[in-house]
């Protein structure tokens, strides 16, 4: 029985370590230019894209408003991708995910 408890403790510890691993957020150069002192790559713990935006706004006040509108939704001129798939504010994030926050490019 003690052996089972040891495995539970190790498994619980491993789950806690995984839960504490950050996601990697990669910001567009255009967005970083608007917020002096910001970085192109940021590691953080966030459960959803909305949480990630809240954390970016905490780090660089006003950044959240550049990414998210008042509906709330991701702004039309912004694109957020999680591990290569387009994301919404409700998209869950898992430890180790890569999140790209990009500005839309238009022209004619």
Order of alpha helices (4+ residues) and beta strands (2+ residues): alpha-beta-alpha-beta-alpha-alpha-beta-beta-beta
